[in-house]
Amino acid sequence: MAFQFIYFNEKILGGKPIIKDSRISVEFIMEWLASGGTVESFYKEYDYLPKGSVEEDILYAAQFTKNEILIEEHISK
């Protein structure tokens, strides 16, 4: 699956996945949502982000954790 807004650059946040043209990491958005923030409140706070970028970020995180869970289960057996 191709992601339009997810970007990697080893010179930005050590290569963590970020929203393209920003320094906002997938990790930061997931922490925002986990602490009770909403997608709408995130766009209000970071109004320069393109619409759809946060939703894509959530999808990226979901895809990544699917793989991570499989690896974790394999290691723990």
C-alpha positions in Angstrom: 0.0 0.0 0.0 1.4 3.4 -1.0 1.0 6.3 1.5 0.8 9.8 0.1 1.5 11.7 3.3 4.0 9.4 5.2 7.6 10.3 4.7 11.0 9.0 6.0 14.2 10.9 6.2 17.1 9.8 8.4 17.9 13.5 9.0 14.4 14.3 10.5 13.6 12.7 13.9 16.2 10.0 13.3 14.2 8.5 10.3 10.9 8.0 12.2 7.9 8.1 9.9 6.4 11.6 9.8 3.8 13.5 7.9 5.5 14.8 4.8 6.6 18.4 4.9 6.4 18.5 8.7 8.2 17.2 11.8 5.1 15.5 13.1 5.7 11.8 13.7 3.3 9.0 13.5 4.2 8.3 17.1 3.2 11.8 18.2 -0.2 11.5 16.6 -0.8 8.1 18.1 0.1 9.5 21.5 -2.2 12.4 20.9 -5.1 10.1 20.2 -4.3 7.7 23.0 -4.3 10.6 25.5 -7.9 11.5 24.5 -7.2 13.9 21.6 -9.3 13.7 18.5 -8.5 13.9 14.8 -10.5 17.2 14.7 -8.6 18.7 17.6 -5.3 17.7 16.0 -6.2 19.5 12.8 -7.2 22.5 14.8 -3.9 22.6 16.5 -1.9 21.8 13.4 -4.0 23.6 10.8 -1.3 23.6 8.2 -1.5 19.8 7.7 -3.3 18.6 4.6 -6.7 17.0 5.2 -6.4 13.3 5.2 -2.9 13.2 6.5 -3.9 12.2 10.1 -6.3 9.6 8.9 -3.5 8.1 6.7 -1.2 8.2 9.7 -3.7 6.1 11.6 -3.9 3.6 8.8 -0.1 3.5 8.5 0.1 2.8 12.3 -2.5 0.0 12.0 -0.6 -1.6 9.1 2.7 -1.4 11.0 1.3 -2.9 14.2 -0.3 -5.8 12.3 3.3 -6.8 11.3 4.7 -6.1 14.7 2.1 -8.2 16.5 2.9 -11.2 14.3 6.6 -10.8 15.0 6.0 -10.5 18.7 3.8 -13.6 18.8 6.5 -15.5 16.9 9.3 -14.5 19.2 7.3 -15.2 22.4 6.6 -18.9 21.4 
